[in-house]
Amino acid sequence: MNLTLKFFSSVGRTHSRCNFKLLQNALLHTEQHAPPSEKSRSIFEGIASARFPRFTADLLTAPANPSDIRIHPNGLIFYPPEHYRNLLDRAIPTWRLVPMTSISFTPNTLSREYALVVDDNRFVASARGEASRREGVGAAQMLRDVEESAIARTCKDLGVWSELWDPVFCKAWRDKWAVRCWGVKYGLDGKEIVKVVWKLRGGAVMDPWKEKTGLPPPP
């Protein structure tokens, strides 16, 4: 059994938090034995040489639907990852995300640079996706989170839902669609952490936080 399969099997058996050292070794082993990727060809040929059709441009620059937006406990608003994929499928059916670098590791995060390409490997945008280590999250989900992060960031260059990067829009959206509450979670050391967090009005706080009741209203 190779290192990659060994890692995923161990996660499936124990459901323990992600072992970063084993994950790193598995991924490096996989990349060293992988065939040359498409990025070995120049994806920069023909860059900025053609416009998107009007239909595509209109889809990419359509305004955000406030009811589709979600909010992280820290107050940052975002569109769910599947919305970006669905939009690209409709606007640019030939889109692909191509890894441009190896995966980078820190004690608490992993990241990788990707390029968004269309048609015959033509470059559109690039961005580095990133994911943070979270209790109970395995390798497959962390790698998926890195990719989803890169998709959202490359779409930013295309003007997709650019309102989400505007602090004035973000504040107005939070005032209407979100509320603050007390949240609780447990750190890796098992200690309880209590702080003020954000959630959708009438919704629940995003994991790993849970709403904590019985306290005075947040200041």
C-alpha positions as CSV (number, residue, x, y, z in Angstrom):
1,M,0.0,0.0,0.0
2,N,1.5,3.4,-1.0
3,L,1.7,6.3,1.4
4,T,-1.3,8.1,0.0
5,L,-3.6,5.0,0.4
6,K,-2.2,4.4,3.9
7,F,-3.0,7.9,5.0
8,F,-6.6,7.9,3.7
9,S,-7.2,4.4,5.2
10,S,-5.9,5.5,8.6
11,V,-8.2,8.6,8.5
12,G,-11.2,6.4,7.6
13,R,-10.5,4.0,10.5
14,T,-9.8,6.5,13.3
15,H,-11.6,9.7,12.2
16,S,-8.8,11.5,14.0
17,R,-7.6,15.0,13.0
18,C,-5.3,15.3,10.0
19,N,-1.7,14.1,10.5
20,F,0.1,16.9,8.6
21,K,3.4,15.0,8.5
22,L,1.9,11.9,7.0
23,L,-0.2,14.0,4.6
24,Q,2.9,15.8,3.4
25,N,4.8,12.6,2.8
26,A,1.9,11.0,1.0
27,L,1.4,14.0,-1.3
28,L,5.1,14.4,-2.1
29,H,5.3,10.7,-2.9
30,T,2.3,10.9,-5.2
31,E,3.7,14.0,-7.1
32,Q,7.1,12.5,-7.5
33,H,5.6,9.5,-9.3
34,A,3.0,11.4,-11.3
35,P,3.3,11.8,-15.1
36,P,4.1,15.3,-16.4
37,S,1.1,17.6,-16.1
38,E,-0.4,19.8,-18.7
39,K,1.3,22.8,-17.2
40,S,4.5,21.6,-18.8
41,R,3.1,23.2,-22.0
42,S,3.0,26.9,-22.0
43,I,-0.5,28.0,-20.8
44,F,0.5,31.6,-21.4
45,E,0.3,31.3,-25.2
46,G,-2.5,33.5,-26.5
47,I,-2.9,35.3,-23.1
48,A,-5.2,38.4,-23.4
49,S,-5.7,37.7,-27.1
50,A,-9.5,37.3,-27.1
51,R,-12.6,38.6,-25.4
52,F,-15.2,36.5,-23.8
53,P,-18.5,36.5,-25.7
54,R,-21.1,38.9,-24.4
55,F,-23.2,36.1,-23.0
56,T,-20.2,34.8,-20.9
57,A,-19.3,38.3,-19.7
58,D,-22.9,39.0,-18.6
59,L,-23.0,35.8,-16.6
60,L,-19.6,36.5,-14.9
61,T,-20.4,40.1,-14.0
62,A,-24.0,39.5,-12.8
63,P,-24.7,41.0,-9.4
64,A,-24.6,38.8,-6.3
65,N,-27.9,37.4,-4.9
66,P,-27.9,38.5,-1.3
67,S,-29.9,35.4,-0.2
68,D,-27.2,33.1,-1.6
69,I,-24.4,34.8,0.5
70,R,-23.2,33.1,3.7
71,I,-21.1,34.4,6.6
72,H,-18.1,33.0,8.5
73,P,-18.1,33.2,12.3
74,N,-15.4,35.9,12.0
75,G,-17.8,38.1,10.0
76,L,-16.3,37.5,6.5
77,I,-19.0,36.9,3.9
78,F,-18.7,34.5,1.0
79,Y,-20.5,32.5,-1.7
80,P,-20.6,28.7,-1.2
81,P,-18.0,27.0,-3.4
82,E,-20.5,25.1,-5.5
83,H,-21.9,28.4,-6.7
84,Y,-18.6,29.3,-8.3
85,R,-18.4,25.9,-10.1
86,N,-22.0,26.1,-11.3
87,L,-21.4,29.6,-12.7
88,L,-18.2,28.6,-14.5
89,D,-20.0,25.5,-15.9
90,R,-22.6,27.8,-17.4
91,A,-20.4,30.7,-18.5
92,I,-17.2,28.8,-19.6
93,P,-18.0,25.1,-20.1
94,T,-14.3,24.4,-21.0
95,W,-12.8,25.7,-17.8
96,R,-10.3,23.8,-15.8
97,L,-8.1,24.4,-12.7
98,V,-4.5,23.4,-13.3
99,P,-2.0,23.0,-10.4
100,M,1.0,25.3,-11.0
101,T,3.1,24.4,-7.9
102,S,3.6,21.7,-5.4
103,I,1.6,21.8,-2.2
104,S,3.1,24.1,0.5
105,F,2.8,23.2,4.2
106,T,3.0,25.1,7.4
107,P,2.2,23.7,10.8
108,N,-1.5,24.8,10.5
109,T,-2.2,25.3,6.8
110,L,-1.5,23.9,3.3
111,S,-1.7,25.9,0.1
112,R,-1.1,25.5,-3.7
113,E,-1.1,27.8,-6.7
114,Y,-3.6,27.1,-9.5
115,A,-4.3,28.5,-12.9
116,L,-7.8,28.8,-14.4
117,V,-7.6,27.9,-18.0
118,V,-10.2,27.6,-20.8
119,D,-10.5,26.1,-24.3
120,D,-7.2,24.6,-25.4
121,N,-5.2,25.3,-22.2
122,R,-5.5,29.1,-22.5
123,F,-4.6,31.0,-19.3
124,V,-7.3,33.2,-17.7
125,A,-6.2,33.8,-14.1
126,S,-4.1,32.4,-11.3
127,A,-4.4,32.3,-7.5
128,R,-3.1,30.5,-4.5
129,G,-5.7,28.4,-2.7
130,E,-5.3,27.8,1.1
131,A,-6.9,25.7,3.8
132,S,-6.5,25.7,7.5
133,R,-6.1,22.6,9.7
134,R,-9.4,21.9,11.5
135,E,-10.2,19.3,14.1
136,G,-11.8,16.1,12.5
137,V,-11.1,17.2,8.9
138,G,-9.3,14.6,6.8
139,A,-6.9,14.9,3.9
140,A,-9.4,14.7,1.1
141,Q,-11.5,17.5,2.4
142,M,-8.5,19.7,3.1
143,L,-7.3,19.3,-0.4
144,R,-10.8,20.1,-1.7
145,D,-10.8,23.2,0.4
146,V,-7.5,24.4,-1.1
147,E,-9.0,23.9,-4.6
148,E,-12.2,25.7,-3.8
149,S,-10.3,28.6,-2.3
150,A,-8.3,28.9,-5.5
151,I,-11.5,28.9,-7.7
152,A,-13.0,31.7,-5.7
153,R,-9.8,33.8,-5.9
154,T,-9.4,33.3,-9.7
155,C,-13.0,34.2,-10.2
156,K,-12.3,37.5,-8.4
157,D,-10.0,38.4,-11.3
158,L,-13.0,37.9,-13.6
159,G,-15.2,40.2,-11.7
160,V,-17.4,37.4,-10.3
161,W,-19.5,38.8,-7.4
162,S,-16.9,41.5,-6.8
163,E,-19.3,43.1,-4.3
164,L,-18.1,40.6,-1.7
165,W,-14.7,42.4,-1.8
166,D,-16.3,45.8,-1.2
167,P,-16.3,46.7,2.6
168,V,-19.4,49.0,2.1
169,F,-21.4,46.2,0.5
170,C,-20.2,43.8,3.2
171,K,-21.3,46.0,6.1
172,A,-24.7,46.7,4.5
173,W,-25.2,43.0,3.9
174,R,-24.3,42.1,7.5
175,D,-26.6,44.7,8.9
176,K,-29.6,43.2,7.0
177,W,-28.8,39.5,6.8
178,A,-26.7,38.6,9.8
179,V,-26.5,38.9,13.6
180,R,-23.9,38.5,16.2
181,C,-24.1,36.0,19.1
182,W,-22.0,34.2,21.6
183,G,-20.2,31.2,20.2
184,V,-18.3,28.3,21.8
185,K,-15.8,25.8,20.5
186,Y,-13.0,23.6,21.9
187,G,-9.4,24.1,21.0
188,L,-6.9,21.3,20.2
189,D,-6.0,21.3,23.9
190,G,-9.6,20.6,24.9
191,K,-10.1,24.1,26.5
192,E,-13.4,25.9,25.9
193,I,-13.2,29.1,23.8
194,V,-16.1,31.6,24.0
195,K,-16.3,34.7,21.9
196,V,-18.7,36.8,19.9
197,V,-19.3,35.3,16.4
198,W,-21.6,36.0,13.4
199,K,-24.4,33.9,11.9
200,L,-27.2,34.3,9.4
201,R,-30.4,35.7,10.8
202,G,-32.5,32.7,11.8
203,G,-29.7,30.3,11.1
204,A,-27.0,28.5,12.9
205,V,-23.3,29.4,13.5
206,M,-20.9,27.7,11.1
207,D,-18.8,24.8,12.4
208,P,-16.8,24.3,14.5
209,W,-18.6,27.0,16.5
210,K,-21.9,26.4,18.3
211,E,-24.1,29.1,19.7
212,K,-23.8,29.6,23.5
213,T,-27.0,30.7,25.3
214,G,-27.5,32.0,28.8
215,L,-25.2,35.0,28.4
216,P,-26.0,38.7,28.1
217,P,-26.4,40.1,24.5
218,P,-23.1,40.7,22.8
219,P,-21.7,44.2,23.2
